[in-house]
Amino acid sequence: MDALLMQQAREKAYAMPLDQIDMSDPTLFETDTCWPYFERLRKEAPVHYCKDGRYGAFWSITRFKDIMAIDTNHAVFSSESGISIFDRPPQLHFPMFIAMDPPKHSGQRLAVSPIVAPANLARLQGLIRSRVCDILDNLPRGETFDWVERVSINLTTQMLATLFDFPFEDRKLLTYWSDVAATFPEKGALVETPEQKREILMKCLEYFTRLWNERIGKEPASDLISMLAHSPATQNMTPAEYLGNLLLLIVGGNDTTRNSISGGILFMNENPAELKKLRENPALVPSAVSEIIRYQTPLAHMRRTALQDFEFGGKQIRKGDKVVMWYISGNRDDETIDRPNEFIIDRERPRHHISFGFGIHRCVGNRLAELQLSILWEEILARKMDVRIVGAVERTPSNFVHGITKMPVQVSV
């Protein structure tokens, strides 16, 4: 965003009556103007009640330490009612382990955790690198193309197909189902009604049920479907629960890494001194990857529901209230992170961010996401590739998935 637009956004954010600020408005994220609103809330109302939000009333938690406190207090703040600010209609209620409280959450999470165990990540490393090399080596030179489509989506979709041992020729279905799952049904959206969304997701369930039935009768294997089919904690799931966990794994493995891949290119274009620093010292790749993930914050929020009346930050939260933890704001909290609005790839504590959540719901695939990003940047540097943004960057109109939908670039070496 240019300086004039940012100044206009700041003036609007600070002129608006505090009780009228509605951080659930997707437009704030699509236009990249959410930042001054979060800044004001952190300063003036870190525990903020929005009575007439676009998706109903809710509390906003915007400071890093407060988010951590909510995220770890499962006795008071439950995940059972859903993880996003949207209230799911009954026909779209698909239980998933991230939207479960202990102890049920723990067993289902453990069922799939071997997929990201160190030994399996080591096994996947060569495959990821070969795919990254193939994608980068086949990019057009000196021609404009969409980085999101050719690289970000391409790489993450291939990875998803591998994790599920999904038919490779049908892998684009995974991207489509991920986008549908993350879309709030409304006019003009990818899906416009809950019924349309359910119809598409039932086709996803039908496809994955065939795969389940194939694998339940075979010896346990190292793919996610086999893990779910053979684990005592998940082998007796209802169809709705199976679909819920599939959607969690698809969205978690797709949107987050995809948008960090895109974000990294954007931030390096905006901060050429940091890119120069990385080119001169490739050993900074792991630190740069952590900074990219912090700066992007690919999931803007997670939601909890209060199980009882509870005083927090001097405010009275009532039983049944929606409480939204804005990870995207916590990652810009200057009380916890030094110079948080700056993109700095050699921070002293680069992993000190909240993009993966905190506590028992911390992203199960965080190490795999970091591995894919690290290999991508290693190979970009090895090729001395110059990736320049040459047109308008388009963003996801969502308050949940903080994403980039289009990024025109040209590549030279």
Protein Blocks (a to p, Z undefined) as FASTA:
>chain_A
ZZklmmmmmmmmmmpcfklpcfklmklmmnopmmmmmmmmmmmombccdfkbfnopaddd
fbfklmmmmmmmmmlmccklojbfbdcdfklcccdfklcccfklmmmmmmmmmmmgfklm
mmmmmmmmmmmmmmmmmpcehiacdfklmmmmmmmmmmmmmmnopafklmmmmmmmmmmm
mpccdehiablbfklmmmmmmmmmmmmmmmmmmmmmpccdfbfklmmmmpmklmmccfkl
mmmmmmmmmmmmmmmmmmmmmmmmmmmmmmmmlmmmmmmmmmlmmmmmmmmmmmnomafb
dcdddfbdcdeehiacdehiacdddfklmmmccklbghklbccfkbfblmlccknogajl
lcfklmmmmmmmmmmmmmmmmnopacddfbdcdddddfkbgcdfbdcddddZZ
